[in-house]
Amino acid sequence: MARHVNFDLNHPLVEAAVESPVDEEGVHDSFNQLIAEQSRNGGLSDGLCDAYELQQLQRELDEEGRDDVPYLSSPGQDFGERGKTQREVGREDDERTNPLVGERWSTATLRVLSAMPSRTIGRNRGAIISQYYNRTMQLRRHKQSRPSIRDFSRSARPSIRGYGMETDSPDAEDTKRERLVNNLQNLSVSDRIRMLQAMPLSVAEKSELRRLTLQKERRTRSGSQIPCCSRLKYYIIIAVKQSWFSCLSFLHSLQLWQVALKTVSGRFGTGVLSYFLFLKTLLFFNLFLFLVVGAFLVLPQAVLPPVLLSANHSFSGLELLTGAGYFSDTVMYYGYYCNYTLRRHCSDEGGGQNISVSNGTMLACVSKRLSYNMPLAYFFTIVSAFFITCIILVYSMSKSFGQSFRIDKSHSILAMKVFCSWDFKVIKKTSVKLMSENICIQLKELLAEVNHKRVRNSCLQNLGRLMIHCLAWTICVAGTIACVLSIYFFSQYMRQDLKKRSNGPLSTQNPLLNEASLLALPVVVSLINVLLPCLFNLAAWMEDYESPTVRTYVAIGRNLMLKVSVLGVLCYHWLGRMAVDFENDNFMCWESFVGQELYRFLLMDFIFTLLDTLLGEFLWGMFSKRVLKRRRKPVFDIARNVLELIYGQTLAWLGVLFTPLLPAVQLLKLLLLFYIKKSSVMMNCQAPRKPYRVSQMTTIFITLLCFPSFLGASVCVTYTMWSINPSSSCGPFRGLKTMFQAGKRWVEELEKDNPNLSVLARAHSYLVENPLFLFVGAGIFLIVIYFHSQVVDGQRKIIGLLQEQIENEGEDKKFLITRLQSIHELKRTTVRRLKSQDSSC
């Protein structure tokens, strides 16, 4: 309680205020005053007066039918003989459920009940209008300083006791309404809106008051002469505001896939919607990477291409699958980029010669004037792209944490959805249908969460479920280990086969067969990624989870275990074995080969995803409908599809160093995948049997994208640039021990040409060369995430305490009423005892 309530029977009388309490402190003050008043003046005359007042109140309630308060009658009050109506039946039900309703209150308690703010709303419009007329007069008196309306009491429940129980005549009410309209007209727009919102009137009456105020204000303005300059200023302001709102509406209409996402959400719920929202997020990440790499790497090298000595490869069509052959000598791969400063076309000047790519690119000129240093641009573009992506990911993750891990009790959200979710600006038939379907599915999810009851199992049943879970996880882990070992040994076999074919005589080699053999490893890995999740689904069917949310999270964990293990083996294969073999043999550009491998893996992943969509959803749905005679369609597998997106995005981040145009391939893949998946979901899938709300699903997706995916790709790229020797025959970093030395060499040249830039050299040595800076930066990001999570957790606790305090305030009011009743009963008993003693004497 906000303050202590005194129950002393000899408390001095304090006059009650005319208005009802404004805040919680005022509520407790009013209860304090009423208790003291009833303790002091509780005679028979007051009881008769209260009884008469309550009789009049009951008549008004019966006439208006606004408040159903059947339990306000006291034992001494008789409201006429009535039959047992439906209202009395409802009262008996309330008496069984609510102990406060079943009591037969005294007249003093009934007087407190009749003065409670919740019992006076809408009973006397004239009194309310009169009260708010006085308030607007107070605002008008202070018009010079124009204080905020927050400084005044904003009680939405004026007490009826201060105005009497009689209703005003229509003429008096019209007069008060006209005065109120005049005063509202003289208020500022914000104060007027707050005053209208605070009035305890119906929406129609508030709208009528607002209409009358605006109508009178227009007549006043039209009657007064507005200067020409002021009128021109008003027209300009109105035109600018209308243009701004039109631009905002136009930008809102340009949102990508807005109608499609609403359609998916209305039919399948927030779980399937989270997949498509995550796909949209990945699309923007790849668009950013493509723009940065294309502007600073691809475009300059395409404008000033190196001179190729050997003949170009002919296009056979197989290159679209393998990425080799014709595409090897293009801006798509690392080996094509030169290691000199771009100034003009090389044929314009004479100079030394330099090899630029693996097939023998000659450089006819080397300019010492700094125009565009390609090795430096390549290094800093990749580093900057990863750094900015990291910042965006950390910000998105912290923002998502704040939105999803807040206090969101299902009962309160359900009330908000029921009363506040409809947008009355929507008038199109299709939009209305989409919105109604969306609200309907959200209400189903909330109701399912509200009505969810946890089943209590016996110890034997819990032991049996634990054994089933252990068996399921053993099957999943064993299957993952077997698949990872098979990929490891098969990749080793493909490496030895590639070395054998490369060292063999050219006369016995078939170029098309050699290129096609490169697809073997991507096909095997993609096939495992498609088939093994079926084993995970079988294990989940054995476990039979009660909650669909728990089942989804478990499936995400198992698929994540598979993807991370496969990517770890592949990274070791590319950076640990292939890079060393190619460096020792010196027969091929290993960076371009790794880029081709990543292109093949990304493309095979897309092809197998399409096959899985066709076979696993469309054909299975047709087979189930026509052969098995089952009407149910398959349910969209959120976990497997999301982990496929994360797997593909990890490949794109790994390959941006070796294949600068790989984000463009991933961008095209995601665009096609959205429309294919959306069509497949709408045609071949159905909503889950048990609706469930996934409030934290998007946060989990962003977290998985940040830590296992982006962090792993960043570690691999950083290891490549800092530790592995680049190829000596191709690429912008040939001739260097590591890619990292490109920045160091550039800083040394700057310091040599201009000694004043020695500060830049020292900054580079401390910030870039020292790995401590990377650890400090990573630590800062982790601290930001932790701090934000702690702030959100503190807000959750505060909100929980406030909600508990609101519930306790209701209990306080019940306690006060019950205490008042006990005081009155004690007083009545004392009076009767004294009367009996007097009569006996």
Long-range contacts (C-beta under 8 A, 24 or more apart in sequence): 1-28, 1-808, 1-809, 1-812, 2-28, 3-28, 5-31, 5-32, 5-35, 5-816, 6-32, 6-35, 6-36, 7-35, 7-39, 7-819, 7-823, 8-36, 8-39, 9-39, 9-40, 9-823, 9-827, 10-39, 10-40, 11-35, 11-36, 11-39, 11-40, 12-36, 12-40, 13-37, 13-40, 13-41, 16-115, 16-161, 16-162, 17-162, 18-159, 18-162, 18-163, 19-131, 19-153, 19-155, 19-158, 19-159, 19-162, 20-115, 20-117, 20-120, 20-155, 20-157, 20-158, 20-159, 21-117, 21-155, 22-153, 22-154, 22-155, 24-809, 27-117, 27-813, 28-812, 30-115, 31-112, 31-813, 31-816, 34-111, 34-112, 34-115, 34-820, 35-816, 35-819, 35-820, 35-823, 38-108, 38-111, 38-112, 38-820, 38-823, 38-824, 39-823, 39-827, 42-108, 42-824, 42-827, 46-107, 46-108, 47-76, 47-106, 47-107, 47-108, 50-107, 50-108, 50-110, 50-111, 51-76, 51-77, 51-107, 53-111, 53-114, 53-165, 54-107, 54-110, 54-111, 54-114, 55-79, 56-165, 57-114, 57-165, 60-123, 60-165, 60-167, 64-122, 64-123, 66-121, 66-122, 66-123, 67-119, 67-121, 67-123, 69-113, 69-119, 71-95, 71-101, 71-102, 71-103, 71-105, 72-105, 72-110, 72-113, 72-114, 74-104, 74-105, 74-106, 74-107, 74-110, 75-104, 76-107, 77-107, 100-814, 100-817, 100-818, 103-821, 105-821, 106-821, 106-824, 106-825, 106-828, 108-820, 108-824, 109-817, 109-820, 109-821, 109-824, 112-817, 112-820, 113-817, 114-160, 114-161, 115-159, 115-160, 115-161, 116-813, 117-155, 117-156, 117-157, 117-158, 117-159, 118-157, 119-160, 120-157, 120-158, 120-159, 120-160, 121-156, 121-157, 121-200, 122-200, 122-201, 122-202, 123-160, 124-160, 124-163, 124-165, 124-167, 124-168, 125-168, 125-173, 125-201, 125-205, 126-167, 126-168, 126-172, 126-173, 126-176, 127-158, 127-160, 127-163, 127-164, 127-168, 128-158, 128-199, 128-200, 128-201, 129-173, 129-176, 129-177, 129-180, 130-163, 130-176, 131-158, 131-163, 132-180, 132-195, 132-198, 132-199, 133-176, 133-179, 133-180, 133-183, 135-195, 136-180, 136-183, 136-184, 136-186, 136-187, 136-195, 137-183, 139-183, 139-187, 139-191, 139-195, 140-183, 140-186, 140-187, 143-186, 146-188, 146-191, 148-190, 148-191, 149-190, 149-191, 149-194, 149-195, 149-198, 150-194, 154-194, 154-198, 155-198, 156-198, 156-199, 156-200, 157-200, 158-200, 177-209, 177-212, 180-209, 181-209, 181-212, 181-213, 181-216, 182-216, 184-209, 184-213, 185-213, 185-216, 185-217, 185-220, 256-280, 256-283, 257-674, 259-434, 260-678, 262-434, 262-435, 262-438, 263-434, 263-682, 264-678, 264-681, 264-682, 265-438, 265-441, 266-434, 266-435, 266-436, 266-437, 266-438, 266-440, 266-441, 267-437, 267-441, 267-682, 267-687, 268-441, 268-636, 268-681, 268-685, 268-687, 268-688, 269-441, 269-442, 269-444, 269-445, 269-687, 269-688, 269-691, 269-692, 269-693, 270-442, 270-445, 270-693, 270-694, 270-695, 270-697, 271-548, 271-552, 271-638, 271-688, 271-692, 271-694, 271-697, 272-636, 272-638, 272-681, 272-685, 274-638, 274-642, 274-694, 274-697, 274-698, 274-701, 275-636, 275-638, 275-641, 275-642, 275-645, 275-677, 276-674, 276-677, 276-678, 277-698, 278-642, 278-645, 278-698, 278-701, 278-702, 278-705, 279-645, 279-670, 279-673, 279-674, 279-677, 280-674, 281-396, 281-702, 282-645, 282-649, 282-666, 282-670, 282-705, 283-667, 283-670, 283-671, 283-674, 285-389, 285-392, 285-649, 286-649, 286-652, 286-663, 286-664, 286-666, 286-667, 286-670, 287-663, 287-667, 288-385, 288-388, 288-389, 288-392, 289-385, 289-389, 289-652, 289-656, 289-663, 290-661, 290-663, 290-664, 290-667, 292-381, 292-384, 292-385, 292-388, 293-381, 293-382, 293-385, 293-656, 293-660, 293-661, 293-663, 294-660, 294-661, 294-664, 296-377, 296-381, 297-331, 297-337, 297-377, 297-378, 297-381, 297-660, 298-331, 298-660, 298-661, 300-342, 300-372, 300-374, 300-377, 301-331, 301-336, 301-337, 301-338, 301-342, 301-374, 302-331, 304-342, 304-344, 304-345, 305-331, 306-336, 306-338, 306-346, 306-356, 306-357, 306-361, 306-363, 307-346, 307-347, 307-356, 307-361, 307-362, 307-363, 307-364, 308-357, 308-359, 308-360, 308-361, 309-359, 309-360, 309-361, 309-362, 310-359, 310-360, 316-512, 318-512, 318-515, 318-516, 319-515, 321-519, 321-600, 321-603, 322-515, 322-516, 322-518, 322-519, 322-596, 322-600, 323-595, 323-596, 323-599, 323-600, 323-603, 324-515, 324-518, 324-596, 325-511, 325-515, 328-359, 328-592, 328-596, 329-357, 329-359, 331-660, 331-661, 332-595, 332-599, 332-659, 332-660, 332-661, 333-591, 333-592, 333-595, 333-596, 333-658, 333-659, 334-589, 334-591, 334-592, 334-595, 334-657, 334-658, 334-659, 334-660, 334-730, 334-731, 334-732, 335-589, 335-591, 335-592, 335-727, 335-730, 335-731, 336-592, 337-374, 337-378, 337-731, 337-732, 338-363, 338-374, 338-732, 339-374, 339-375, 339-731, 339-732, 339-733, 339-734, 339-735, 340-366, 340-367, 340-374, 341-366, 341-367, 341-368, 341-369, 341-370, 341-371, 341-372, 341-373, 341-374, 342-371, 342-372, 342-373, 342-374, 343-367, 343-369, 343-371, 343-372, 355-729, 355-730, 355-734, 356-730, 357-589, 357-730, 357-731, 358-588, 358-589, 358-592, 358-727, 358-729, 358-730, 373-746, 374-732, 375-732, 375-733, 375-736, 375-742, 375-746, 376-742, 376-743, 376-746, 378-732, 378-733, 378-742, 379-721, 379-733, 379-739, 379-740, 379-742, 379-743, 380-743, 382-656, 382-657, 382-717, 382-721, 383-721, 385-656, 386-653, 386-714, 386-717, 389-653, 389-710, 390-710, 390-714, 390-781, 393-702, 393-705, 393-706, 393-710, 394-706, 394-781, 394-784, 394-785, 396-702, 397-699, 397-702, 397-703, 397-706, 397-785, 398-784, 398-785, 398-788, 398-789, 400-698, 400-699, 400-702, 401-699, 401-785, 401-788, 401-789, 401-792, 402-788, 402-791, 402-792, 403-699, 404-695, 404-696, 404-698, 404-699, 405-696, 405-699, 405-789, 405-792, 405-793, 405-796, 406-792, 406-795, 406-796, 406-799, 407-795, 407-796, 407-799, 407-800, 407-803, 408-695, 409-803, 410-446, 410-449, 410-450, 410-693, 411-450, 413-446, 414-443, 414-446, 414-447, 414-450, 417-442, 417-443, 417-446, 418-443, 441-687, 441-691, 442-693, 444-691, 445-691, 445-692, 445-693, 446-693, 447-691, 448-690, 448-691, 448-692, 448-693, 449-692, 449-693, 452-547, 455-546, 465-543, 468-542, 468-543, 469-543, 471-542, 472-539, 472-540, 472-542, 472-543, 473-539, 475-535, 475-539, 476-535, 476-536, 476-539, 476-558, 476-561, 477-561, 479-532, 479-535, 480-532, 480-558, 480-561, 480-562, 480-565, 481-565, 483-528, 483-532, 483-562, 483-565, 483-566, 484-565, 484-566, 484-569, 486-524, 486-528, 487-521, 487-524, 487-525, 487-528, 487-566, 487-569, 487-570, 488-569, 488-573, 490-520, 490-521, 490-524, 491-521, 491-569, 491-570, 491-573, 492-573, 492-577, 494-520, 494-521, 495-573, 495-577, 495-578, 495-581, 499-581, 499-585, 502-585, 502-587, 502-588, 518-596, 518-597, 518-600, 519-600, 519-604, 521-597, 522-597, 522-600, 522-601, 522-603, 522-604, 522-605, 523-604, 525-566, 525-570, 525-601, 525-604, 526-601, 526-604, 526-605, 526-607, 526-608, 527-608, 528-562, 528-566, 529-562, 529-563, 529-566, 529-605, 529-608, 529-644, 529-647, 530-608, 530-609, 530-611, 530-612, 532-562, 533-558, 533-559, 533-562, 533-637, 533-639, 533-640, 536-562, 536-640, 537-637, 547-692, 548-688, 548-690, 548-692, 549-692, 549-693, 549-694, 552-638, 552-639, 552-694, 552-697, 553-700, 555-637, 555-638, 555-639, 555-640, 556-639, 556-642, 556-643, 556-700, 556-704, 558-639, 559-639, 559-640, 559-643, 560-643, 560-646, 560-704, 560-708, 562-643, 563-643, 563-646, 563-647, 563-650, 564-708, 564-712, 566-647, 567-647, 567-650, 567-712, 568-712, 570-601, 571-654, 571-712, 571-716, 575-716, 575-719, 575-720, 575-724, 579-724, 582-727, 583-725, 583-727, 586-728, 586-729, 589-727, 589-729, 589-730, 589-731, 590-727, 591-657, 591-658, 591-726, 591-727, 591-730, 591-731, 592-658, 592-730, 592-731, 594-655, 594-658, 595-655, 595-658, 595-659, 595-662, 596-659, 598-651, 598-654, 598-655, 598-658, 598-659, 598-662, 599-655, 599-659, 599-662, 599-665, 601-651, 602-648, 602-651, 602-652, 602-655, 602-662, 602-665, 602-666, 602-669, 603-665, 605-644, 605-647, 605-648, 605-651, 606-648, 606-669, 606-672, 606-673, 609-644, 609-673, 610-676, 613-676, 613-677, 613-680, 617-680, 617-684, 617-685, 618-680, 618-683, 618-684, 621-684, 621-685, 632-686, 633-684, 633-685, 633-686, 634-684, 634-685, 634-686, 635-685, 635-686, 635-687, 635-688, 635-689, 636-681, 636-685, 638-697, 641-677, 642-701, 645-670, 646-701, 646-704, 646-705, 646-708, 646-709, 649-705, 649-709, 650-709, 650-710, 650-712, 650-713, 653-709, 653-710, 653-713, 653-714, 653-717, 654-713, 654-716, 654-717, 656-717, 657-717, 657-720, 657-721, 718-774, 740-768, 740-769, 743-768, 744-768, 744-769
